[in-house]
Amino acid sequence: MNIRQLDLNLLLVFDAVYRERSISAAARKLDLSQPAVSNALRRLRKFTGDTLFFRSGNEMMPTRTANALAIPVSHALSTVEESLSSLRAFDPRTSTRVFRLGINDFMRVTLVPALSNLLEQEAPNVRLEFNRETPSPPVLLEALRRGETDLSFMPLATVAGEKDIVFSLVNTDTLTMIARVGHPILEDGPPVSVEALSKARHVTTSNAPALRAMAEAAFAENGVERDIACVLPDTVTIPAIVEMTDYLGVVGKSFLQRHQRDHAIAELKLPFTFPEIKAGLVWAKSAEEDQGLKWLREKAEGILHSAVRVGE
């Protein structure tokens, strides 16, 4: 028996006849003619090799095979119907959906706590699953396309030209370099020389491969050969490492402004500039009409825009 050869519309007929115990009643329920229902039942009998129903008085009674099929067929149809309904009409107060978000350090600090609090108040049965973004941008984009991730946060440069991916700008920033207050390199310049940057040891992160690639490209274009002493799985630890060592680090300027309040770190004046970074929420175009995701995106955008304004 090959399920690919089965017209799935026949399952709707089976379910209706099973529930109604009548071909005429099933036809009315499905808005079909009685001959159409009878024909569908013949096709399904041929496919299963079982009569499925037999007439007893005025009713169509199920065979053992029909009884065995009834529960899984009903469950499958209900699941599909519920899933389609959730896409068309999303009610946060009653929804039990699971949303999967790919996050970086910016979202982990500014979005996750606020969004969790908001959902607790407005969507108490919705579940959030956050996945730390460490794969390359192509892998992350493919996860969005396949529906493995619903929403992510990425630089515009990583999604440029991707026609099936939607981008919504949230933040514009520039990378900069930091050192501990009192670091000897601060006496070199400003600006700090390329030679001094090449002699120093550096700390970096594996959590944002796209941003790291942009930074490395800028260093290479300006003749800086970085000596990497430490690779972290996140960005938020960089200020603490820089404060306690002579390592230099690369962070966003807005990130620096936030963490200068808690760490004795200073910005280096460089002989070159890093490119401007436009970052925002990204999702698959195929999910554009998903009302649940639309609701979640609007909430996330509001939180992130507020966080950016506060940090300015």
Secondary structure, DSSP 8 states (H G I E B T S, - for coil): --GGGS-THHHHHHHHHHHHS-HHHHHHHHT--HHHHHHHHHHHHHHHTS--EEEETTEEEE-HHHHHHHHHHHHHHHHHHHHHHHHHS--TTT---EEEEEE-HHHHHHTHHHHHHHHHHH-TT-EEEEEE--S-HHHHHHHHHTTS-SBEEEEGGGTTT-TTEEEEEEEEEEEEEEEETT-GGGGS-SS--HHHHHHSEEEEESS-HHHHHHHHHHHHHTT---EEEEEES-STTHHHHHHHSS-EEEEEHHHHHHHTTTS-EEE---SS---EEEEEEEEEGGGTT-HHHHHHHHHHHHHHHHHHHHH-
